[in-house]
């Protein structure tokens, strides 16, 4: 290995660095090698058969859409053939209020309801004016250019902070419209407050603030008005056939077919820096591997303090990195193997709720998740955390479980890894699994503890131990807020993927995000930066794409 020469060495084979490596190997024409600490590549694109034999569960991201991967779908015709296949649900979101389990609010997927009219009829049961407001948001996103601006933003290198990105330009133009549903004041308000100014129905407000809180964005914080577009994003969500590992396997296969090389169980200890230029990497076993470009797929904290070292960075840079908050986005991500998926009492009114991708079982208060967030911020576990669940069975995706059985992904939010000892986490896991089943039983009486075949109780303790990028248990790596997204992600100095002070070193990963999710944009944009610097092929220009 030490005798091999590479154009590019990549630290970590996570989902973002893997995409950068693929583009460098295929379109860049470079000789690329990835060094991964774990036994396989893919990072958060991971699914395992751990809940019970024959049952597959995603360990991190599970809700994905084909548009998360549009560059790969356009630039690699075999990407879909190699495993990047998606399936949708008739209903994107649903809510059952525990005090009224016979009732439900259903938000149909865009694929089943492109006009939004079916969903509007559901919302009109609570407020006809809210139905009209929902349709205005739907029009703005799907028919007035917001979706296109979002794609251009997440797949384009961030502009300098003084310049607007495509989404900011869209909002500037949209707010000039006399029929705009938002205004500058509503955008500055929290999601709870702006929601109370926009929607009469507490049921609709409760569902949408619950969705945004799953991204660990406290709906009581300012700059939350644009969060009301979350319904449109969730109307377009899918999942991956067979599990998200199939995305990773497709990218790995393409990378290897184009001549790429990787080593698993090879942990990198340090970036070799000489005269301000990255020259390669040193592994934990002392082996040194040279490369004229180094790409890091690690979190900002590891990149600054472990792989580079403060001595190579400006003080304000490493101070900013050290200040990035990693304490809030803590998810209990349990996947249950079940004899059958939930059958909701509310299906007597609208049977479509049984086809919902995500069903929230809630108290129906629009500040419910904000109160939970405040308790967690104070280091306290909410006494009865809200659950949401996502089913599969043989009718939805037959590849994830044996015939006639089901899987159920269930989420709640919780505290960071360090807030409990290992023994305390073990007890908490069993208690939380029973809490989840008990809450679901209120809305779906067919689900009880006897329905459970097995469970993968995946939470901050497991995540933090498994992934060094997520050492605190934070699945998003860095907590999302306006100061850590887009042209500020993860800090202004690194937002364009270059690392000032160390030539030929580039950073990517979940923290380089325009919106926090397991899409391919961060890795794709990192390749764009390298392509600019080294005059490599630019498939977006060759194919006349705006991004």
C-alpha positions, 0 to 999 in steps of 0.5 A: 500500500505504501508503495502505491501512488494516488492522485487523490486519497480520501479520508473515510468512505461515508456517503459524501466522500464516496460521491466525491471519490466517484466523480474524481475517478470517473469524470476527473480521470484521477487515480483515487483511493478511499481509506475507511475505518469501518468494515464497509463504505457508505456511512449513513447509507447503511441497512442491517439485518439486526432486528430479527433474521430476515428483517432489514432496518436502516440505521440512519437516514431512511426517508429519501427521494430520487431528487436527493440523487439527481446528479448521480441519476443524470451522470451515471446511467447504471446508478439505478440499475445497480440498486438506486431504486425508490418506492413511494407511499400514497400518503406522505404524512399523517397525524393521529391525536391521542385523545381522538384516535378515530380522527386523523389528518392526512397529507397525500404525497405529490405522486398521488396528489400533484395538484394538492387538492386531495390534501386541501380537502383533508385540511378543510375539515379543520379550516377551509382557509387553511386549505387555501393557504396550504395550496398557496404554499404548494403552488409556490414550491411546485409551480412558482419555482421554489423547488428549482431554486432549492435544487440549484442551491443544494447542488451548487457551490455556496456563493460568498456570504455577501452574495445571495444563493439561488434560494435567497434570490427566489425568496426576494422575487417571490416576496414581491408578489401581491399573492405571496403567502409569506412576508419578511416579518413572517420569515423572521418569526419562529415556526410556532408564531408564524404558524399561528399567524398563517393557519387557524387549525391547531391540528395542521400546525401541530403536525408540521411543527412536529415534522420540523422538530425531527430535524431538531430545529426548535420550532420556537427559534426565530427564522422559522417562517420558511419552515412551513414549506416542510409539507411540500418537501415531505409530499415528495419523499420516498424510501430506497427499495431494500434499504439505503445500503443499496444506494451505497452499493450502487455508488461503490460498484460504479467507483470500482468499475471506473478503477477506484480503489478502497481499503476498509478497516484502515483508519487515518490518523493524520494528514501529512502537511508540508509547507502548507500543502497536503501531501498525503495521509498517515494511517494509525498503523504508521503507514504513509500514503501520498496523494497530490489531493486529499479529501476529508469526509470527516466532521469539522471537529476531527478535521481541524483538531485531529487530522490537520492540527491547530498549528496549520489553521488560523485561530478564528477558524479553529475557534469557530469549529470548536464552537459548533454545537453538536448537542441537540439532534439526538434521535431514538431510531428503533426498527421493530420486526412485527407480525403485522404493521399498524392498522389505525382506528382512524382508518374507519374514516379514511383508510389511506392513513394505513398507507402513510409513510410517517404517522405522528401520534401526538397531543395536538399542540403546536408547541408540543415539540418546542416544549420537548426541545426546551426540556432536552436543552436543559438536560431533561428527558421529556416525560412522554416523548411524541413518537412517529412511525414508518411502516413497510410490509410485503405490499410496500417493499417486499425486500425488507421482511419475510412475506406476511410480516412487517417492519416499523421504524419509530422515532423519538428525540432524546439526550446526547450520548454522554448524558447516560452511562452504558448501563443507564442506556441499556435500561432506557432502551427497553423502557423506550421500546415499550413506550413506543409500542404503548403509544402506537397501541393508542392509535393502532390497537392491533399493535402491542408488545406481543406483536413484536418479533425483534427490535434494533434499538438504535440511539445516540449511544450506538451512533456515537460509538459506531461513527466518529463523525457523530461522537456525541450521538448527533446524526446530523453531525452539526446542529442545524441553524441559519449559521451552519447551513448553505454558504455558512456550512459548517463555517464561512471559511470552509463552506466552498469545500477548500481548506484555507491554509492547507493547499490541495485539501478539501472537506466534505460531509454532512456538515457541509449542508444546504439542508440536513439530509442524506443527499449527495449534494455535499460530495457532488459540490466538493467535486465541483470545487476540485474540478474548478481548481484542477480544470477537470471535466464538468458534466453539468456544463457538458449537459447544460444543467444549471447545477 
